[in-house]
Amino acid sequence: MDDQHSKIRSADIIPLPAFRDNYIWLLRRGPWAAVVDPGDASVVEAALREHGLRLVAILLTHHHDDHIGGVAELAARHHPAVFGPAGENIPGVTRRVGDGDEVVLHALELRFSVLAIPGHTPTHIAYHTPGIVFAGDTLFSAGCGRLFGGTAAQLHTSLQRLAQLPNDTAVYCAHEYTLANLAFARAAEPVNPARDAWLAECEALRAAGRPTLPTSIGRERSINPFLRTDAPGLIDTVATHSGQRPANSAECFAALRRWKDVF
């Protein structure tokens, strides 16, 4: 497999809405398919039938039920390779992977690098291929995941790592949280024209029944408060809200995450 075969078009990545606000991402090439974080098997089965696809791989970012709930049923029916984070005993996983590992999906001619991005959970991972990252619940548009077992310091480091990816990297998150996140972003950083433009675009997308995802690393660097913890205006707002000026970006992030938890 060469670099020419390590890319996938955005048109070949299909969002499958599940539950109240989850997205299961389906990747297809020819008759073959892979899915990311299939919390609901029935949604995946319907998409496979609709598009005439055969499931050959499942990629899991972390262990929460809304991300793994459909694995057992899909594995029993289709016998795909199932990749999941090392350090987790997720039922059905056939290969545990960690930072720096490669995931090669030969049928789809795709190669992913595994990135360790703990914080939301201690063992959360992302799957990155040039131009695309599946970030699970670590990075959302205008937001980030809550802390469920990880620490604010871990999550801050993980987000900074993702922010170093090329600006045109498409970010496929696992939830449609964008409008709610943008409401908090306006409170945290009142003056941000790029954020306001993205809000208007997202309101139009949701009114039309369309996802606000994928977003991009470049966009998130300009509008996401959790990637902007060194922005003077945001630091001022966090200091006013918390009653104490953060000493550095990591302290600002921790204070921002605590604020978002109760927003």
C-alpha positions, 0 to 999 in steps of 0.5 A, a space after each residue: 500500500 503506498 501513500 496514494 492509497 492512504 487517503 479517503 474522500 469526504 464523500 466516502 465518509 457517511 454520518 450515521 445519526 444514532 441515539 439523541 446526538 451521536 454520530 457513527 462514521 461509516 467509511 466506504 471504498 468499493 463494496 467494503 466498509 468500516 465504522 467508527 464507534 458503533 454504539 447502535 448496531 441497527 443503524 449500521 446494519 441499515 446503512 450497510 443494506 442501503 449502500 450494499 456494503 460489507 463491514 470489514 473493520 470497526 474502530 473504537 476510540 474509547 469504552 463508553 457504551 454509546 460508542 461500543 454498544 453495537 460491537 457484539 452484534 456487528 462482530 457476530 454477524 460480519 466478523 470484522 477486525 475490531 480495533 480498540 485502545 490498549 489498556 481497555 478490556 472492551 469485549 469483541 476487540 481483536 487488536 488493542 492499539 496505542 500511541 504510534 501504532 498503525 491500523 491498516 485496512 487493506 480492503 479500504 486501502 487505508 492506513 491510520 496512525 493511532 494517537 493517544 489523546 487521554 483526558 475524556 477517559 484515560 485510554 482514549 485514542 484517535 485515528 489519523 490519516 492524512 487530512 482526517 482525524 477521528 477524534 471520538 469525544 476528545 475534540 468537538 467543534 467549539 468544545 471538548 469532552 468532559 473528564 470521565 477518569 482522565 485529568 484536565 492536564 491530560 485533556 489539555 495536552 491531548 487537545 494541544 496535540 490535535 491542534 498541531 495537525 495541519 489546519 486542513 485536517 477534517 475532524 470527525 467528532 462523535 456528537 452533534 454538540 456544536 450549537 451548545 458548545 458555541 453558546 458557551 464559546 460566546 460566553 467565554 470569549 465574547 469578541 470573536 468574529 470567526 466564531 460568530 460566522 461559524 455559529 451562523 453557518 451551523 444554525 443554517 446547517 441544523 435548520 436544514 437537518 444537516 450535520 455541523 461536522 466535520 469541522 477542521 483543525 484550522 477552524 477550531 484553532 480560531 473558534 474553539 475556546 479550549 484551543 484558545 487558552 492563551 488568547 488574552 480576551 478569553 483569559 480575561 473572561 476566565 479570570 473574571 468568572 473564576 475570580 483568579 487569573 490563570 497563571 498559564 494556558 493549562 490553568 486557564 484550560 482547567 478553569 474553563 473546563 470547570 466552568 463549562 461543566 456547570 454552564 
